């Protein structure tokens, strides 16, 4: 039975569509789908497969079906996909600067930037719409005003356009990589060089599509360059400054993991494990306490420099480390001393 037959009998609607790329390794269908749908559980996916809601190449398959390159996996359900409405919400945000053209926000860790699957409210976009009611859009999407993004659990500066002209002008600077962006990051281990450059194409990880991975093959993924400079050494971890030459998804997190120094407390990229041991007393207990204070990746978007869309003058902004990050740093300094 194909999807046309199913839709005639049950009026089913396609909610998700995944095409396995040409480098896809053989993988069970239930695992393949679980990795691609945010917050989906293996049990729930298996139930959907049993009910015939998950198809492979328009045919019902079993959970143990091995997904191959170019397979088309679809999730079909009786209800049409939700088309969420952008709702203004009175959510406090830290606005560092605002004029008629743009807003600069110091985003708190834990805040999602724009609405998406399972995050239709409580985002930065919802808060901004309450603040100014109308944000420019490239198209009818869920990211009005946004010229770039930072991860949910990354804190720091994010730039939002208030007019169509500003959106186009600022987005062009990001596209040309002429924006100046510097992050502070706490990485596991003692980074050998005082400064260096990490170069490696980034694409979705072949085993887990939610992650970015580094590929040496220039034909895979997008060119990505991160420059780093050591600010402070603690033996088991290092405080670094990361300057982005390009701005790819999870770039700093993936690049730092690639060189063997995942970010402190970054669960997604292996930073919640004690990557580097220490002979200091009660080390494991100390690290667990640090994780409790800052249960998210130690990454903060500290500076942002760009050409103003109206005045055409270069402007530069900087934000201080948030309380959780600065508290952990102070504890590490005291502990290692």
C-alpha positions as CSV (number, residue, x, y, z in Angstrom):
1,X,0.0,0.0,0.0
2,X,1.5,3.4,-0.9
3,X,0.8,6.8,0.6
4,X,-1.8,7.7,-2.1
5,X,-3.8,4.6,-1.1
6,X,-3.4,5.5,2.6
7,X,-4.5,9.1,2.1
8,X,-7.6,8.0,0.1
9,X,-8.7,5.6,2.8
10,X,-7.7,7.6,5.9
11,X,-6.9,11.2,4.7
12,X,-3.4,11.1,6.1
13,X,-1.0,14.1,5.9
14,X,2.8,14.1,5.7
15,X,4.4,15.6,8.8
16,X,8.0,14.7,8.3
17,X,10.1,13.7,5.3
18,X,13.7,12.5,5.5
19,X,15.9,11.5,2.6
20,X,18.9,9.3,3.6
21,X,22.0,10.8,2.0
22,X,24.4,8.9,-0.1
23,X,26.8,8.4,2.8
24,X,24.2,6.9,5.1
25,X,25.3,3.8,6.9
26,X,22.8,1.0,7.3
27,X,20.7,1.8,10.3
28,X,17.4,0.5,11.9
29,X,14.4,2.5,10.9
30,X,13.3,3.2,14.5
31,X,16.7,4.5,15.3
32,X,17.0,6.5,12.1
33,X,13.7,8.3,12.8
34,X,14.3,8.9,16.5
35,X,17.6,10.7,15.7
36,X,15.8,13.1,13.3
37,X,12.8,14.1,15.3
38,X,13.5,16.3,18.3
39,X,12.3,15.0,21.6
40,X,11.0,11.7,20.0
41,X,11.5,8.5,22.0
42,X,12.4,5.2,20.5
43,X,9.2,3.6,22.1
44,X,6.9,6.2,20.5
45,X,8.6,5.9,17.1
46,X,8.2,2.1,17.3
47,X,4.5,2.5,18.1
48,X,4.2,4.8,15.0
49,X,5.9,2.2,12.8
50,X,3.5,-0.6,14.1
51,X,0.5,1.6,13.3
52,X,1.8,2.2,9.7
53,X,2.4,5.9,10.3
54,X,6.1,5.7,9.2
55,X,6.8,4.7,5.6
56,X,9.9,3.9,3.7
57,X,9.7,4.7,0.0
58,X,5.9,5.0,0.3
59,X,5.6,1.5,1.9
60,X,4.9,0.3,5.4
61,X,8.1,-1.1,7.0
62,X,9.1,-2.7,10.2
63,X,11.2,-1.2,13.0
64,X,14.2,-3.4,12.1
65,X,14.2,-2.3,8.5
66,X,17.7,-1.2,7.6
67,X,17.6,2.3,6.1
68,X,19.9,2.7,3.1
69,X,21.3,5.6,1.1
70,X,18.6,7.5,-0.8
71,X,15.7,5.9,1.1
72,X,12.8,8.3,1.6
73,X,11.3,8.0,5.1
74,X,8.0,9.8,5.8
75,X,5.8,10.2,8.8
76,X,2.1,10.4,8.0
77,X,-0.7,11.2,10.4
78,X,-4.5,11.9,10.3
79,X,-4.1,15.5,11.3
80,X,-2.5,18.1,9.1
81,X,0.8,19.5,10.2
82,X,0.5,22.3,12.7
83,X,1.0,25.8,11.3
84,X,1.8,27.6,14.5
85,X,0.9,31.3,14.9
86,X,3.6,33.7,16.1
87,X,2.2,34.9,19.4
88,X,3.7,38.0,21.1
89,X,4.6,37.1,24.7
90,X,5.6,39.4,27.6
91,X,8.9,37.7,28.3
92,X,11.7,39.8,29.9
93,X,14.8,40.1,27.6
94,X,18.0,42.0,28.1
95,X,18.2,44.6,25.4
96,X,21.7,46.1,25.2
97,X,21.0,48.5,22.4
98,X,18.1,49.5,20.2
99,X,17.4,52.1,17.5
100,X,15.0,52.4,14.5
101,X,16.9,49.8,12.5
102,X,18.0,47.1,14.9
103,X,18.0,45.5,18.4
104,X,20.9,43.9,20.1
105,X,19.9,41.3,22.8
106,X,22.0,39.6,25.4
107,X,20.3,36.2,25.3
108,X,20.1,34.1,28.4
109,X,21.1,30.5,28.2
110,X,18.1,28.2,28.0
111,X,16.1,30.5,25.7
112,X,15.2,29.1,22.3
113,X,15.7,31.7,19.6
114,X,12.8,31.0,17.3
115,X,9.6,28.8,17.4
116,X,10.0,25.3,16.0
117,X,9.0,21.7,16.8
118,X,7.9,21.4,20.5
119,X,9.0,25.1,21.0
120,X,6.1,27.1,19.8
121,X,6.1,29.6,22.7
122,X,8.6,31.1,25.1
123,X,11.2,31.9,22.4
124,X,13.2,35.1,21.8
125,X,11.0,35.8,18.7
126,X,7.8,35.6,20.9
127,X,9.4,38.1,23.3
128,X,10.5,40.5,20.5
129,X,7.1,40.5,18.9
130,X,5.6,41.7,22.2
131,X,8.3,44.4,22.3
132,X,7.9,45.8,18.8
133,X,4.8,44.0,17.3
134,X,6.2,43.8,13.8
135,X,9.4,42.3,12.6
136,X,10.5,42.0,8.9
137,X,10.5,38.6,7.2
138,X,12.3,37.2,4.2
139,X,9.3,35.0,3.7
140,X,6.3,33.6,5.7
141,X,8.5,31.8,8.2
142,X,9.0,31.5,11.9
143,X,12.2,33.6,12.1
144,X,11.2,37.3,11.6
145,X,14.0,39.8,12.1
146,X,16.7,37.2,12.7
147,X,19.9,37.6,10.7
148,X,21.7,34.8,12.7
149,X,21.1,32.4,15.6
150,X,22.9,31.1,18.6
151,X,22.1,27.7,20.3
152,X,19.5,27.4,23.0
153,X,22.0,26.8,25.8
154,X,24.6,29.3,24.5
155,X,24.4,32.8,26.1
156,X,25.3,36.1,24.7
157,X,24.8,38.6,21.9
158,X,22.2,38.2,19.1
159,X,21.3,40.8,16.4
160,X,17.8,41.4,15.2
161,X,16.7,43.7,12.3
162,X,13.6,45.9,12.7
163,X,13.2,46.8,9.0
164,X,13.4,45.0,5.6
165,X,16.3,47.1,4.5
166,X,18.2,46.4,7.8
167,X,17.5,42.7,7.5
168,X,18.9,42.5,4.0
169,X,22.0,44.7,4.8
170,X,22.9,42.8,8.0
171,X,22.2,39.4,6.5
172,X,24.6,40.3,3.6
173,X,27.4,40.9,6.2
174,X,26.9,37.6,7.8
175,X,26.8,35.9,4.4
176,X,30.1,37.6,3.5
177,X,31.6,36.7,6.9
178,X,32.5,40.4,7.5
179,X,30.8,40.4,10.9
180,X,33.2,40.3,13.8
181,X,32.2,37.7,16.4
182,X,34.1,36.5,19.4
183,X,33.0,33.8,21.9
184,X,34.4,32.8,25.3
185,X,34.5,29.0,25.9
186,X,35.7,26.7,28.6
187,X,37.2,23.6,27.0
188,X,38.3,20.3,28.6
189,X,42.0,19.6,28.8
190,X,45.1,21.7,28.5
191,X,45.2,23.1,24.9
192,X,48.8,22.8,23.8
193,X,49.1,25.9,21.6
194,X,48.5,29.4,22.9
195,X,46.6,30.1,19.7
196,X,45.6,28.3,16.5
197,X,43.1,27.8,13.8
198,X,40.7,24.9,13.3
199,X,39.7,24.3,9.7
200,X,37.3,21.5,8.7
201,X,34.1,21.2,6.7
202,X,31.0,20.8,8.8
203,X,28.0,18.6,8.0
204,X,25.5,16.5,9.8
205,X,27.0,13.6,11.7
206,X,26.4,10.3,9.9
207,X,25.4,8.5,13.1
208,X,23.3,11.3,14.7
209,X,21.8,14.0,12.5
210,X,21.3,16.3,15.4
211,X,25.1,16.8,15.6
212,X,27.6,18.5,13.4
213,X,30.7,16.6,12.5
214,X,34.0,17.6,10.8
215,X,34.9,16.1,7.4
216,X,38.3,16.4,5.8
217,X,36.7,15.8,2.3
218,X,36.2,19.2,0.8
219,X,33.2,17.9,-1.1
220,X,31.3,17.2,2.1
221,X,29.6,19.9,4.1
222,X,30.4,23.6,4.4
223,X,33.8,25.3,4.8
224,X,34.2,26.3,8.5
225,X,37.1,28.1,10.2
226,X,37.5,28.9,13.9
227,X,40.4,30.9,15.4
228,X,41.1,30.3,19.0
229,X,43.4,32.0,21.6
230,X,44.1,30.7,25.1
231,X,43.1,33.2,27.8
232,X,43.7,31.1,31.0
233,X,44.9,27.6,31.8
234,X,43.7,25.4,34.7
235,X,45.3,22.1,33.8
236,X,42.2,20.0,33.4
237,X,40.5,22.7,31.4
238,X,41.3,25.9,29.4
239,X,39.5,29.2,29.0
240,X,39.7,30.2,25.3
241,X,38.5,33.0,23.1
242,X,37.1,31.8,19.8
243,X,36.7,34.0,16.8
244,X,34.5,32.8,14.0
245,X,35.6,33.3,10.4
246,X,32.5,31.4,9.3
247,X,29.2,30.8,11.1
248,X,28.0,27.2,10.8
249,X,25.7,25.2,13.0
250,X,27.4,24.2,16.3
251,X,30.7,25.3,14.7
252,X,32.7,26.0,17.9
253,X,31.3,23.0,19.7
254,X,32.0,20.6,16.8
255,X,35.5,22.1,16.1
256,X,36.6,21.9,19.7
257,X,35.5,18.3,20.0
258,X,37.3,17.5,16.8
259,X,40.6,18.6,18.3
260,X,40.0,16.6,21.4
261,X,38.8,19.5,23.7
262,X,35.0,19.4,23.9
263,X,33.4,22.3,25.7
264,X,32.9,21.9,29.5
265,X,29.4,20.7,30.4
266,X,28.4,20.2,26.7
267,X,26.3,17.1,26.9
268,X,25.6,16.9,23.2
269,X,29.3,16.8,22.3
270,X,30.7,14.7,25.2
271,X,31.5,17.6,27.6
272,X,29.5,16.2,30.5
273,X,32.1,13.4,30.9
274,X,35.3,14.0,32.8
275,X,37.4,14.1,29.7
276,X,40.5,15.1,31.7
277,X,41.2,13.7,35.1
278,X,43.1,15.5,37.9
279,X,45.0,14.5,41.0
280,X,43.5,17.4,42.9
281,X,41.5,16.4,46.0
282,X,37.8,15.4,45.5
283,X,38.0,16.2,41.8
284,X,34.9,14.3,40.7
285,X,32.8,15.9,43.4
286,X,34.1,19.3,42.5
287,X,33.3,18.8,38.8
288,X,29.8,17.5,39.6
289,X,29.2,20.7,41.6
290,X,30.3,22.8,38.6
291,X,27.9,20.9,36.3
292,X,25.1,21.7,38.7
293,X,25.9,25.4,38.7
294,X,26.2,25.5,34.9
295,X,24.3,22.5,33.3
296,X,24.9,23.7,29.8
297,X,27.8,24.2,27.4
298,X,30.3,26.8,28.6
299,X,29.9,29.0,25.6
300,X,29.1,32.7,25.6
301,X,28.8,35.0,22.5
302,X,30.8,37.9,24.0
303,X,31.3,40.5,21.2
304,X,29.7,41.5,18.0
305,X,30.9,44.0,15.5
306,X,29.3,45.1,12.2
307,X,28.5,48.0,9.9
308,X,25.3,49.8,10.9
309,X,22.6,49.5,8.1
310,X,21.7,53.2,8.3
311,X,24.8,55.2,9.3
312,X,27.2,52.8,7.5
313,X,29.6,53.2,10.5
314,X,31.3,50.3,12.2
315,X,29.9,49.6,15.7
316,X,31.0,47.1,18.3
317,X,29.3,45.6,21.3
318,X,30.4,43.5,24.2
319,X,28.6,41.6,27.0
320,X,29.9,40.2,30.3
321,X,29.9,36.5,31.2
322,X,26.6,35.4,32.7
323,X,26.4,34.5,36.4
324,X,26.6,30.7,35.9
325,X,29.7,30.9,33.7
326,X,31.5,33.5,35.9
327,X,30.7,31.6,39.1
328,X,32.1,28.3,37.7
329,X,35.3,30.2,36.5
330,X,35.8,31.7,39.9
331,X,35.4,28.3,41.6
332,X,37.9,26.7,39.2
333,X,40.4,29.4,39.9
334,X,40.1,29.0,43.6
335,X,40.2,25.2,43.4
336,X,43.3,25.0,41.2
337,X,45.1,27.6,43.2
